[in-house]
């Protein structure tokens, strides 16, 4: 099975070489854990390799995301202008219309840009489009089915307290957990990453230190002997 680089060498190593091609993965963590930054790096790595990408935001509008990512030196507007990136922000009511029309608009845009990688940020916001739990589970399965038909390697983000309740963690192929912790009351908050699940592949069971720098997410090569409470 072909492996897809995440753009983070240490994470690729934890994934035994990268994500499986055309798989659906979940990046889960609390607010500020680095989910959107990691997801953006995943898309940018694809573009660097000649694999155009798509980023669908359900929480922050395009200009805010572009401004935030420019802080890492990433010019998403240029990539969009060059036809290498499709970026769209949907409000909940807009999303509901696209669900009703069977994702035809999204399907058209993905084909237009010839996307090979897709990010949905976040699946938590997607599932909050309805209060009906059965609807949520059915629509999540329908979305995953579409993603697999689109022949893209997909990555969801989700709030750490939400994805298990809605069944996301059972449906995706890979789960990457981002943790934030303060070991001592006066210590600096630290970030860690682990691969919790990966269907069809071996993967690291160890925790690695993660930092968000001026260049984006960086993950340490060596595992860290830390217990997360």
C-alpha positions in Angstrom: 0.0 0.0 0.0 1.3 3.4 -0.9 2.3 5.7 2.0 1.5 9.4 2.1 3.9 11.7 4.0 2.4 14.0 6.6 5.1 16.5 6.1 6.5 15.7 9.6 9.3 13.1 9.4 9.0 11.9 13.0 5.2 11.5 12.6 5.8 9.5 9.4 8.1 7.3 11.3 5.5 6.7 14.0 3.1 5.8 11.2 5.6 3.2 9.7 6.3 5.5 6.7 3.2 7.7 6.6 -0.6 7.5 6.2 -2.0 4.9 3.9 -3.1 6.3 0.5 -6.8 7.2 0.3 -7.3 6.5 4.0 -9.3 8.7 6.4 -7.5 9.9 9.5 -8.5 11.8 12.6 -6.3 14.4 14.4 -7.8 14.9 17.8 -6.9 17.4 20.6 -8.1 20.2 22.8 -8.3 23.8 21.6 -4.8 25.2 20.9 -3.2 21.7 20.6 -2.1 22.3 17.0 -4.7 20.4 15.0 -5.2 23.0 12.3 -1.5 23.7 12.0 -0.7 20.1 11.6 -3.5 19.6 9.1 -2.3 22.5 7.0 1.2 21.1 6.9 -0.3 17.8 5.6 -1.9 19.7 2.7 1.2 21.8 2.0 3.4 18.7 1.9 1.2 17.2 -0.7 1.4 20.4 -2.8 5.2 20.3 -2.5 5.1 16.8 -3.9 2.8 17.8 -6.8 -0.4 16.5 -5.1 -2.9 19.4 -5.0 -5.0 19.7 -1.9 -8.3 20.9 -0.5 -9.1 22.4 2.9 -12.7 22.8 4.1 -13.1 24.9 7.2 -16.2 24.8 9.3 -15.0 27.0 12.1 -12.8 29.9 10.8 -13.3 32.0 7.7 -10.7 32.0 4.9 -9.1 35.3 5.7 -8.6 34.4 9.3 -7.0 31.0 8.4 -4.8 32.6 5.7 -3.7 35.3 8.2 -2.9 32.8 10.9 -1.0 30.5 8.6 1.0 33.4 7.1 2.6 33.6 10.5 4.4 30.4 9.7 5.5 31.8 6.3 2.8 29.9 4.3 1.1 31.8 1.5 -2.1 29.9 1.0 -3.6 32.7 -1.1 -0.8 32.2 -3.7 -1.4 28.5 -3.8 -5.1 29.0 -4.3 -4.5 31.6 -7.1 -2.2 29.0 -8.8 -4.9 26.4 -8.7 -3.1 24.1 -6.4 -5.3 24.6 -3.4 -9.1 24.6 -3.0 -10.1 26.3 0.3 -13.7 26.9 1.4 -15.3 28.1 4.6 -18.9 26.9 5.1 -21.3 28.2 7.7 -23.6 25.5 9.2 -26.6 26.5 7.0 -24.4 26.3 3.9 -23.1 23.0 5.0 -26.6 21.6 5.4 -27.4 22.6 1.8 -24.3 20.8 0.6 -25.2 17.7 2.5 -28.7 17.8 0.9 -27.3 18.1 -2.6 -25.0 15.1 -2.1 -21.8 17.2 -1.9 -22.1 18.0 -5.6 -20.5 21.4 -5.2 -17.6 20.0 -3.2 -17.2 17.1 -5.6 -17.0 19.6 -8.5 -14.3 21.7 -6.8 -12.2 18.7 -5.8 -12.2 17.5 -9.4 -11.4 21.0 -10.7 -8.3 21.3 -8.6 -7.5 17.5 -9.0 -7.1 17.2 -5.2 -5.2 14.3 -3.8 -5.4 15.4 -0.1 -8.4 16.8 1.8 -8.7 18.3 5.3 -12.1 18.9 7.1 -11.6 21.2 10.0 -13.4 20.3 12.1 -15.6 17.2 12.1 -17.0 18.4 15.4 -18.6 21.4 13.8 -19.9 19.2 11.0 -21.7 16.9 13.4 -23.2 19.8 15.3 -25.2 20.7 12.2 -28.0 18.7 13.7 -29.2 17.7 17.2 -30.2 14.2 16.0 -27.7 11.6 17.0 -28.8 9.1 14.4 -28.5 11.8 11.7 -25.0 12.5 12.9 -23.9 8.9 12.6 -25.5 8.4 9.3 -24.1 11.6 7.8 -20.7 10.8 9.1 -20.7 7.5 7.4 -22.0 9.1 4.2 -19.3 11.7 4.3 -16.6 9.0 4.7 -18.1 7.0 1.8 -17.8 10.1 -0.4 -14.3 10.8 0.7 -13.3 7.3 -0.3 -15.0 7.7 -3.7 -13.2 11.0 -4.2 -9.9 9.0 -4.1 -8.3 11.4 -1.7 -6.2 10.9 1.4 -8.4 12.7 4.1 -7.7 14.2 7.5 -10.3 15.3 10.0 -9.7 17.4 13.0 -11.9 17.1 16.1 -12.1 18.3 19.7 -10.8 15.6 22.0 -14.0 15.3 24.0 -16.3 15.0 21.0 -15.1 12.4 18.5 -15.7 9.3 20.7 -19.3 10.2 21.5 -20.2 10.6 17.9 -18.5 7.4 16.8 -15.8 9.1 14.7 -13.0 7.2 16.2 -14.6 3.9 15.2 -15.1 4.9 11.6 -11.7 6.4 10.7 -8.7 4.4 9.7 -6.1 6.3 11.8 -6.2 8.3 15.0 -3.5 10.8 15.9 -4.0 12.3 19.4 -2.5 15.6 20.4 -2.1 16.2 24.1 -1.4 19.3 26.2 -0.3 19.0 29.8 1.4 21.0 32.6 3.5 18.5 34.5 3.8 20.9 37.5 1.8 23.9 38.6 4.5 26.4 37.7 5.9 24.6 34.7 5.4 25.5 31.1 2.6 23.7 29.2 3.9 20.9 27.0 2.5 19.3 23.9 2.8 15.6 22.9 1.5 13.4 20.1 0.7 9.7 19.8 -0.7 7.4 17.2 -3.6 5.6 18.9 -4.9 3.5 15.9 -4.0 2.6 12.4 -5.9 0.0 10.4 -3.8 -2.2 8.1 -0.5 -1.2 9.5 1.9 -1.3 12.4 2.5 2.0 14.2 4.4 3.4 17.1 2.7 3.0 20.5 5.0 5.7 22.1 4.5 9.3 23.0 6.6 12.0 21.3 7.1 15.6 22.2 5.6 18.2 19.9 6.2 21.9 19.6 4.6 24.7 17.6 7.4 27.0 16.3 7.7 29.9 13.8 8.0 27.2 11.1 4.9 25.2 12.2 4.6 21.9 14.1 7.8 20.0 14.9 7.8 16.5 16.5 10.7 15.0 18.3 12.3 11.9 16.9 12.8 10.2 20.3 9.9 8.8 22.3 9.2 10.5 25.7 8.5 8.4 28.9 5.6 10.6 30.0 2.3 9.4 31.4 -0.7 11.5 30.4 -3.3 11.9 33.1 
